[in-house]
Each structure stands twice: as C-alpha cells, then as structure tokens.
Amino acid sequence: MIKQMMTAVVLFGAVLVPGAAQASDAADEQAKITVVYDHKLPNVPGKSLKGVLVEYGPGGSSPAHTHPSSAFIYATVLTGAITSQVNGGPIITYHAGENFSENPGDHHSVSANASDSEPASLLAVFVVDSDEKTLTTPE
C-alpha cells in the first residue's frame, strides 16, 4: 500500500507540478533534486506534504545536511541503491523498494549513490510546516 502511494505521489506530482522547482541548495553537480509534489494537509493546519525526487548519477552524492526542525521524512529508493548515514549511526545501503525515515533535526551525513556505474533515485516525502521554503541545509 505504501509503495503504491509513493508511486502515485511521483506520477501525479510530476503531472501536477510540470515546472517543478529545483531544490538545488543541497545538491552538488552529481545530484538532481526536484520538488514533485507540494500539498497542504487539510486535516493538519499549518502542515504540508512535499515530495522530493532525488536523482544521483553514477557515483553521485549530496553533501552532509539537515532538514527543517519541523520535518519528518519518509524516503523510498526508487531505482538502484542509496548509501545513507543518519546521526552518526551505521552506514546502510538501501536498494530499490526499501525505505527509511528521518526525524526532525536529524543529521544526514551520508547520502550517495552506492554505484559508480549505474544511476539511483529516491523519493523523500516530507511532512513539514507549510511556510517552510528551505528543505535542506548543507553543512
């Protein structure tokens, strides 16, 4: 059910937001970050659901970063494999179909494509304050 919901967010978000803004403040030249969905939650005043598609080329990565203190993030790897480390915990490689979450204020020190030869992508779904414009703050 969750996998179907995430797929729907990507597909419908790409249609609903055709000129989706680039959230490139945390991306280097090897990562493409696109807001594909942004919708206020009608039953949670002041909160929105924002879908962010992260696409890494072979060997691509994002710099260490944090997210807004109001943000809870649920991420699903869509293609390839993503290496991740949060709050100094173990470095974990997630493969297509696997997921992880980040709590408000977590420090994401490693976010990278696990492959040097194949692309990888993930969908990060944020529950965040509606007025929040900066979703990622690099170190």
C-alpha positions, 0 to 999 in steps of 0.5 A: 500500500505504501509503495503504491502511494509513493508511486502515485505521489511521483506520477501525479506530482510530476503531472501536477507540478510540470515546472517543478522547482529545483531544490538545488541548495543541497545538491552538488553537480552529481545530484538532481533534486526536484520538488514533485509534489507540494500539498497542504494537509487539510486535516493538519493546519499549518502542515504540508506534504512535499515530495522530493525526487532525488536523482544521483548519477553514477557515483553521485552524492549530496553533501552532509545536511539537515532538514527543517526542525519541523520535518519528518521524512519518509524516503523510498529508493526508487531505482538502484541503491542509496548509501545513507548515514543518519546521526552518526549511526551505521552506514546502510545501503538501501536498494530499490523498494526499501525505505527509511525515515528521518526525524526532525533535526536529524543529521544526514551525513551520508547520502550517495549513490552506492554505484559508480556505474549505474544511476539511483533515485529516491523519493523523500516525502516530507511532512513539514510546516507549510511556510517552510521554503528551505528543505535542506541545509548543507553543512 
